[in-house]
C-alpha cells in the first residue's frame, strides 16, 4: 500500500513487515550504543587515561544527540522518515570508520570525534524510528511495540560487550600487567599500540555493514508515514498552535533526559562501579551484558503486561519505584551483590523509554517530528549524568555518589508516570494514553 494511503488514515496493511525492518534498525543501534561500556575500559588502557577522561566516551557519544536532534527533525521533514533512516545509517558508518582508524593511531581526540559522528547518525536514526514505531499502530499500545523493538535493542546490547570483549578486550588483565611491568617506554608503547590496533578490524567491518544497510533501507518497501496524520493533535489548556502549548512534552523531555542518564549509569558505568570494589578487569568488562540481560527480562514482562493488565504509565511508575529500591540496595551492599543490584536496574529501566516516548508525543499532531527531536535531545542525559558520577566519585565514596545521582532521577520519573504525562491535557484528550 502506498504511503499516501497510510497518511490518509485508510485501511492499513499489516505492520509486521515494517516492524521487522525497524526491529533490525533497533538491533543495529543497540549494538553500537552498548559498546560504550566496554569502550570505557578500552580507552583507559589504550590511551592511559583516568576515569574522568575515559567517561568522555559516553559523553562524546550522547552529547551529539543534543546537537543534532533538532537539525535531524528538519532533515526528516525534507527527506521523509525512510530516507532519513538510511542517512542516519550512512553517517554512523562514517563515524565507525573514523573511530576505528583514530583509535588504532591512539589519537584520543580523533577517536572521540568518531564516537560523536556515530551519535550524530544515531540521532537521525532515532528521531525517525522512534515516532515511526510509536504511530505505526494505536498510541495506547505503542509501549508494547517499542518493547518489541527494545528486545531487539537489548539482545544486541547483550552481544555487544561479549563480542568486543572477545575481539578486543581478550586478556586485558594480563595486558594491563605487562604494560605496567614494561622495562622501557618503547616496550610500553609497543604493547599499547598492539592493543589499540585490535579495535580496527571490528570497526571497519561495522562501518561497511552500516553502509550496506543504508542502501538496503533506501531500496526497501518500508512505507512512509506522515506523523501529522497518524498522531492526531489534541487540544490543550492553551491554544495548541505552538509546541510550547504541550507541557506534557516538555516534562517528558526532562524525564527522558534523566532516564537515559540512569540507563547509561546502570549499563555503561557498571564496569567502573565494579572496579571500585577492586574486581578483576577480565570480569568487569562483561558487566554491561548483565544489565542488558535484566533489561531484556523487563521488556518481556512489559510485552505480557502492557496494555492488557496495566497501562504504560502505571508500569512506568512501578519501574521507577523499583529503581529507587535497587539503587538503595546497591548502596547498602558491597562487592558482587552490590553490582548485582546495579545490574537489576536494567529490569527497572527496561520499560521506561517505551512508556515515556509515546506518552510525551501523545496528541502532538503536526508537531510530532519536532517533539520527537526534543525527546531525542534528552538522550544527552547519557552524557551528563555519568560525567557527574566520574567527577564526584573522585572526591566522595563511589557508592554514595551513585545512589545520590540515581534516586532523585527515579523519583522524577515516578512523578511523570503518576501525573506529569497528563499536565496540560484535558481529561478527554489524555484518556487514550491511559
Secondary structure as UniProt FT lines:
FT   HELIX           3..8
FT   HELIX           16..33
FT   TURN            34..35
FT   HELIX           36..46
FT   TURN            47..48
FT   HELIX           51..54
FT   HELIX           56..105
FT   HELIX           108..134
FT   HELIX           139..141
FT   HELIX           142..167
FT   TURN            170..171
FT   HELIX           172..180
FT   HELIX           185..219
FT   HELIX           227..230
FT   HELIX           243..245
FT   HELIX           247..267
FT   HELIX           270..275
FT   TURN            276..278
FT   HELIX           281..284
FT   TURN            285..286
FT   HELIX           287..305
FT   TURN            306..309
FT   HELIX           312..332
FT   HELIX           335..361
FT   TURN            362..363
FT   HELIX           365..367
FT   HELIX           368..377
FT   HELIX           378..380
FT   HELIX           381..392
FT   TURN            393..395
FT   HELIX           398..418
FT   HELIX           420..422
FT   TURN            423..424
FT   HELIX           427..430
FT   HELIX           431..433
//
